[in-house]
């Protein structure tokens, strides 16, 4: 497999911080997640089931695989971000973790409050399994620090588990990078930075292979980053190969290992992750990764995908409960699902504009105050939902 690496990732260009094809993947994956939750949790889908049973069964059972797209894209963006960081001190590690939390924590905390209110409001209108009880203080605080699943609390909103996993994956990667960079073996050499990065790649590769063949086969581990590391690492590996940091043979070998892992135990989620990486690779090799499709709508949907991922469930819950105050026909229920989707899209625009963008600006200001480059901040990588 021959990959013109430096042509595939035009890293020297200012606008290259954002890739249009990745925005397309984000946008599509976010839409799948919204419709998966509309079909899986109902309650409107239960009334509309007879109108489109095959479509609703597919959305119910398979659309959740959109999460694998976010994992691969998240790993890709993490590798891109890591290449620009100084990981030689724990002070830098703390700064990056703080920035990461401020970047995603602002919109997340706002939506947590919205979710509590949405559950309380929906409970006034209907009785349904998708409505959560009022949270305890401990439950809310656990959510605030992305520890609700680890501590065994019920989720306040669908999808918040992924934010916990994404935060764990980023923190794990950054912690390993910092730990390896501080080893005397690399600190005392002239080429210590490059050698420590190569060591990080080997360590992450070893953990990713363990994930493919062990961690990812233990359902009880799905509250921990290691369960998902195989897909996340695939995104990182893809970036390293396309940027010229690794030879393409590394990616070929990892694809083969995924194939072996699937033969050991069939897991469609790994197949979707591999397919996502394959699409990104094809886009890069054809020169379409940066600016295809050339559509402002795709760019905007990609930028707002995180806000949509956050806000859609409480929005859909309120709309569904409000409509179900009265008896609905299957046709009305299906129309209600479309209305809930449209309301979610509208709420995502508001959350992005009035919460997510201001949080991003605050993070960029903190980078400037710390002397970090923030060129073309409007094109900086978005958080992964």
C-alpha positions as CSV (number, residue, x, y, z in Angstrom):
1,X,0.0,0.0,0.0
2,X,1.7,3.2,-1.2
3,X,0.6,6.4,0.5
4,X,2.0,9.8,-0.5
5,X,2.1,10.9,3.1
6,X,3.1,14.5,3.0
7,X,0.8,15.2,0.1
8,X,-2.1,13.5,1.9
9,X,-1.8,15.8,5.0
10,X,-0.9,19.3,4.0
11,X,0.2,20.1,7.5
12,X,2.1,23.3,6.5
13,X,-1.1,25.0,5.4
14,X,-2.9,27.2,8.0
15,X,-6.3,25.8,7.1
16,X,-5.1,22.2,7.5
17,X,-6.2,22.1,11.2
18,X,-9.6,21.2,9.9
19,X,-10.4,18.5,7.3
20,X,-13.7,18.7,5.4
21,X,-14.0,15.0,5.0
22,X,-13.8,14.5,8.7
23,X,-16.6,17.0,9.2
24,X,-18.7,14.9,6.8
25,X,-18.0,11.8,8.9
26,X,-18.8,13.7,12.1
27,X,-22.0,15.0,10.7
28,X,-23.2,11.6,9.4
29,X,-22.3,9.8,12.7
30,X,-24.1,12.4,14.8
31,X,-27.3,12.0,12.7
32,X,-27.1,8.2,13.2
33,X,-26.8,8.6,16.9
34,X,-29.8,10.9,17.1
35,X,-32.0,8.5,15.2
36,X,-30.6,5.5,17.1
37,X,-31.8,7.1,20.3
38,X,-35.1,8.1,18.8
39,X,-35.7,4.4,17.8
40,X,-34.1,2.8,20.8
41,X,-35.6,4.8,23.7
42,X,-38.8,5.8,22.1
43,X,-41.4,6.5,23.2
44,X,-42.6,7.7,19.8
45,X,-41.0,4.9,17.9
46,X,-43.2,2.4,19.8
47,X,-46.3,4.0,18.3
48,X,-44.7,4.3,14.8
49,X,-43.2,0.9,14.7
50,X,-45.7,-0.7,12.3
51,X,-45.1,2.0,9.7
52,X,-41.4,1.4,9.1
53,X,-40.4,-1.7,11.1
54,X,-37.3,-2.6,9.1
55,X,-35.9,1.0,9.2
56,X,-36.6,1.3,12.9
57,X,-35.1,-2.1,13.7
58,X,-31.9,-1.1,11.8
59,X,-31.7,2.2,13.6
60,X,-32.4,0.5,16.9
61,X,-29.7,-2.2,16.5
62,X,-27.0,-0.7,14.2
63,X,-27.1,3.1,14.1
64,X,-25.2,3.2,17.4
65,X,-22.1,2.1,15.4
66,X,-21.7,5.8,14.6
67,X,-19.8,5.9,17.9
68,X,-17.0,4.0,16.2
69,X,-16.7,6.8,13.6
70,X,-16.2,9.3,16.5
71,X,-13.6,7.0,18.1
72,X,-11.5,6.8,14.9
73,X,-11.8,10.5,14.1
74,X,-11.1,11.3,17.8
75,X,-7.8,9.3,17.6
76,X,-6.9,11.0,14.4
77,X,-7.4,14.5,15.9
78,X,-5.7,13.5,19.2
79,X,-2.5,12.5,17.2
80,X,-2.7,15.8,15.3
81,X,-3.0,17.7,18.6
82,X,-0.3,15.7,20.3
83,X,2.2,16.5,17.5
84,X,2.0,20.2,18.5
85,X,2.4,19.7,22.3
86,X,5.3,19.8,24.6
87,X,4.7,16.7,26.8
88,X,7.9,16.9,28.8
89,X,6.4,18.0,32.1
90,X,3.4,17.2,34.3
91,X,2.6,20.9,34.4
92,X,1.9,20.8,30.7
93,X,-0.2,17.7,31.2
94,X,-2.3,19.5,33.8
95,X,-2.7,22.5,31.5
96,X,-3.9,20.3,28.7
97,X,-6.4,18.3,30.8
98,X,-7.7,21.6,32.2
99,X,-8.1,23.0,28.7
100,X,-9.8,19.8,27.5
101,X,-12.3,20.0,30.4
102,X,-13.0,23.7,29.8
103,X,-13.5,23.0,26.1
104,X,-16.1,20.2,26.5
105,X,-17.1,20.8,30.1
106,X,-18.9,24.0,29.6
107,X,-21.5,22.7,27.0
108,X,-21.6,19.4,28.9
109,X,-22.5,20.9,32.3
110,X,-25.2,23.1,30.6
111,X,-26.7,20.0,29.0
112,X,-26.6,18.1,32.3
113,X,-28.7,20.8,33.9
114,X,-31.0,20.7,30.8
115,X,-31.2,16.9,31.1
116,X,-32.3,17.1,34.8
117,X,-35.0,19.7,33.9
118,X,-36.1,17.7,30.8
119,X,-36.5,14.5,32.9
120,X,-38.6,16.4,35.5
121,X,-40.8,18.0,32.8
122,X,-41.3,14.8,30.9
123,X,-42.2,13.0,34.1
124,X,-45.2,15.3,34.5
125,X,-46.6,14.2,31.2
126,X,-45.8,10.5,30.7
127,X,-44.5,7.4,32.6
128,X,-41.7,5.9,30.6
129,X,-38.4,3.9,31.2
130,X,-36.3,6.6,29.4
131,X,-37.1,9.1,32.1
132,X,-34.5,9.3,34.9
133,X,-35.2,10.0,38.5
134,X,-34.1,13.3,40.0
135,X,-30.3,12.9,40.6
136,X,-28.6,12.9,43.9
137,X,-25.8,15.3,44.6
138,X,-23.3,12.5,44.3
139,X,-24.7,11.4,41.0
140,X,-24.6,14.9,39.5
141,X,-21.0,15.4,40.7
142,X,-19.9,12.1,39.3
143,X,-21.3,13.1,36.0
144,X,-19.6,16.5,36.2
145,X,-16.2,14.7,36.4
146,X,-17.0,12.0,33.8
147,X,-17.0,9.2,36.5
148,X,-20.7,8.2,36.6
149,X,-20.2,4.9,34.9
150,X,-17.1,4.0,36.8
151,X,-18.9,4.7,40.1
152,X,-22.1,2.9,39.0
153,X,-24.5,5.8,38.7
154,X,-27.4,5.8,36.3
155,X,-26.8,8.1,33.3
156,X,-28.7,11.4,33.3
157,X,-28.8,11.5,29.5
158,X,-28.1,9.0,26.7
159,X,-24.6,9.3,25.2
160,X,-22.8,10.9,28.2
161,X,-20.9,7.6,28.6
162,X,-19.0,8.4,25.4
163,X,-17.8,11.7,26.7
164,X,-16.3,9.9,29.7
165,X,-14.6,7.4,27.5
166,X,-13.3,10.1,25.2
167,X,-11.9,12.1,28.1
168,X,-10.2,8.9,29.5
169,X,-8.7,8.1,26.1
170,X,-7.2,11.6,25.8
171,X,-5.9,11.6,29.3
172,X,-4.4,8.2,29.0
173,X,-2.6,9.1,25.8
174,X,-1.3,12.4,27.2
175,X,-0.2,10.7,30.5
176,X,1.7,8.1,28.6
177,X,3.3,10.7,26.4
178,X,4.4,12.7,29.4
179,X,5.6,9.7,31.4
180,X,7.7,8.4,28.5
181,X,9.1,11.9,27.7
182,X,10.4,12.2,31.3
183,X,12.3,9.0,31.3
184,X,16.0,9.5,31.6
185,X,16.5,7.2,28.6
186,X,15.1,9.9,26.4
187,X,15.8,13.1,28.4
188,X,19.6,12.5,28.1
189,X,19.7,12.0,24.3
190,X,20.1,14.6,21.5
191,X,17.1,13.2,19.7
192,X,15.1,12.5,22.8
193,X,11.8,14.1,21.5
194,X,11.6,11.9,18.4
195,X,12.7,8.8,20.3
196,X,10.1,9.3,23.1
197,X,7.4,9.8,20.5
198,X,8.4,6.6,18.8
199,X,8.4,4.8,22.2
200,X,4.8,6.2,22.8
201,X,3.7,4.8,19.4
202,X,5.0,1.3,20.5
203,X,3.4,1.5,23.9
204,X,0.1,2.6,22.5
205,X,0.3,-0.1,19.8
206,X,0.9,-2.8,22.4
207,X,-2.1,-1.6,24.5
208,X,-4.3,-1.4,21.3
209,X,-3.5,-5.0,20.4
210,X,-4.3,-6.0,23.9
211,X,-7.6,-4.2,23.5
212,X,-8.4,-5.9,20.2
213,X,-7.8,-9.4,21.6
214,X,-8.6,-9.0,25.3
215,X,-10.0,-5.8,26.7
216,X,-12.6,-5.3,24.0
217,X,-14.0,-8.9,24.6
218,X,-14.8,-8.2,28.2
219,X,-18.1,-6.3,28.5
220,X,-17.5,-5.3,32.1
221,X,-14.6,-3.2,30.9
222,X,-16.7,-1.0,28.7
223,X,-16.6,1.8,31.2
224,X,-12.9,2.1,30.7
225,X,-10.8,3.6,27.9
226,X,-8.9,0.4,27.2
227,X,-12.1,-1.3,25.9
228,X,-12.2,1.2,23.1
229,X,-8.5,1.8,22.6
230,X,-8.3,-0.5,19.5
231,X,-10.5,1.9,17.5
232,X,-9.0,5.1,18.9
233,X,-5.5,3.9,18.2
234,X,-6.5,3.2,14.6
235,X,-7.3,6.9,14.1
236,X,-3.9,7.9,15.7
237,X,-2.1,5.4,13.5
238,X,-3.8,6.7,10.4
239,X,-2.6,10.2,11.2
240,X,0.9,9.1,11.8
241,X,1.1,7.3,8.5
242,X,-0.5,10.1,6.5
243,X,1.8,12.7,8.1
244,X,4.9,10.6,7.3
245,X,5.7,9.9,11.0
246,X,5.3,6.1,10.3
247,X,5.6,3.9,7.3
248,X,2.4,2.7,5.7
249,X,3.3,-0.9,6.6
250,X,2.3,-0.1,10.2
251,X,-1.2,0.6,9.1
252,X,-1.4,-2.5,6.9
253,X,-0.2,-4.6,9.8
254,X,-2.8,-3.2,12.1
255,X,-5.6,-3.8,9.6
256,X,-4.5,-7.4,9.4
257,X,-4.5,-7.6,13.2
258,X,-8.1,-6.3,13.2
259,X,-9.0,-9.0,10.7
260,X,-7.5,-11.7,13.0
261,X,-9.3,-10.2,16.0
262,X,-12.6,-10.4,14.1
263,X,-11.9,-14.0,13.3
264,X,-11.2,-14.7,17.0
265,X,-14.5,-13.1,17.9
266,X,-16.8,-11.3,15.5
267,X,-17.5,-7.7,16.6
268,X,-19.1,-5.5,14.0
269,X,-17.9,-2.4,15.9
270,X,-14.3,-3.2,14.9
271,X,-15.4,-3.6,11.3
272,X,-17.1,-0.2,11.3
273,X,-13.9,1.3,12.8
274,X,-11.8,-0.3,10.1
275,X,-14.2,0.9,7.4
276,X,-14.1,4.4,8.8
277,X,-10.3,4.4,8.7
278,X,-10.4,3.0,5.1
279,X,-12.7,5.8,4.0
280,X,-10.3,8.4,5.5
281,X,-7.4,6.7,3.8
282,X,-9.1,6.7,0.4
283,X,-10.0,10.4,0.8
284,X,-6.4,11.2,1.7
285,X,-5.0,9.3,-1.2
286,X,-7.4,10.9,-3.7
287,X,-6.6,14.4,-2.3
288,X,-10.1,14.9,-1.0
289,X,-9.5,14.8,2.8
290,X,-8.9,18.5,3.2
291,X,-11.7,20.1,1.1
292,X,-14.2,17.5,0.0
293,X,-17.1,17.9,-0.1
294,X,-16.9,21.6,-0.6
295,X,-20.1,22.5,1.3
296,X,-20.6,25.1,4.0
297,X,-23.5,23.0,5.3
298,X,-21.2,20.0,5.8
299,X,-18.7,22.2,7.6
300,X,-21.3,23.6,9.9
301,X,-22.9,20.2,10.6
302,X,-19.4,18.9,11.5
303,X,-18.7,21.8,13.8
304,X,-22.0,21.5,15.6
305,X,-21.9,17.7,15.8
306,X,-20.7,17.8,19.4
307,X,-23.5,20.1,20.5
308,X,-26.0,17.9,18.7
309,X,-24.6,14.8,20.4
310,X,-25.0,16.5,23.8
311,X,-28.4,18.2,23.5
312,X,-30.4,15.9,21.3
313,X,-31.6,13.4,24.0
314,X,-33.1,15.9,26.5
315,X,-34.7,17.7,23.6
316,X,-36.2,14.6,22.1
317,X,-37.4,13.5,25.5
318,X,-39.3,16.7,26.1
319,X,-40.8,16.8,22.6
320,X,-41.8,13.1,22.8
321,X,-43.4,13.5,26.2
322,X,-45.3,16.7,25.2
323,X,-46.7,15.0,22.1
324,X,-47.7,11.8,24.0
325,X,-49.9,13.7,26.4
326,X,-52.6,12.8,23.8
327,X,-53.1,9.5,21.9
328,X,-51.2,9.5,18.6
329,X,-51.7,7.5,15.5
330,X,-48.7,5.8,14.0
331,X,-48.4,8.5,11.3
332,X,-48.5,11.2,14.0
333,X,-45.9,9.4,16.0
334,X,-43.6,9.2,13.0
335,X,-44.1,12.9,12.4
336,X,-43.3,13.5,16.0
337,X,-40.0,11.7,15.6
338,X,-39.2,14.1,12.7
339,X,-40.2,17.0,14.9
340,X,-38.0,15.8,17.7
341,X,-35.1,15.5,15.3
342,X,-35.7,19.0,13.9
343,X,-35.9,20.5,17.5
344,X,-32.6,18.8,18.3
345,X,-31.0,20.4,15.3
346,X,-32.3,23.8,16.3
347,X,-31.1,23.3,19.9
348,X,-27.7,22.2,18.7
349,X,-27.3,25.5,16.8
350,X,-28.1,27.5,19.9
351,X,-25.8,25.4,22.2
352,X,-23.0,25.7,19.7
353,X,-23.3,29.5,19.2
354,X,-24.0,30.6,22.8
355,X,-22.0,28.0,24.8
356,X,-19.6,25.9,22.8
357,X,-18.0,28.7,20.8
358,X,-17.5,31.0,23.9
359,X,-15.9,28.1,25.7
360,X,-13.6,27.5,22.7
361,X,-12.6,31.2,22.7
362,X,-11.8,31.1,26.4
363,X,-9.6,28.1,25.8
364,X,-7.8,29.8,23.0
365,X,-7.2,32.9,25.1
366,X,-5.6,30.7,27.8
367,X,-3.3,29.2,25.1
368,X,-2.3,32.7,24.1
369,X,-1.6,33.7,27.7
370,X,0.6,30.6,28.0
371,X,2.5,31.4,24.9
372,X,1.0,28.5,22.8
373,X,0.3,29.0,19.1
374,X,-3.4,29.2,18.2
375,X,-3.3,30.1,14.6
376,X,-6.6,30.1,12.8
377,X,-8.5,29.2,16.0
378,X,-11.8,29.0,14.2
379,X,-10.4,26.0,12.3
380,X,-9.0,24.2,15.4
381,X,-10.1,20.6,15.9
382,X,-13.5,20.2,17.5
383,X,-14.2,18.0,20.5
384,X,-15.3,14.5,19.6
385,X,-18.8,13.7,20.7
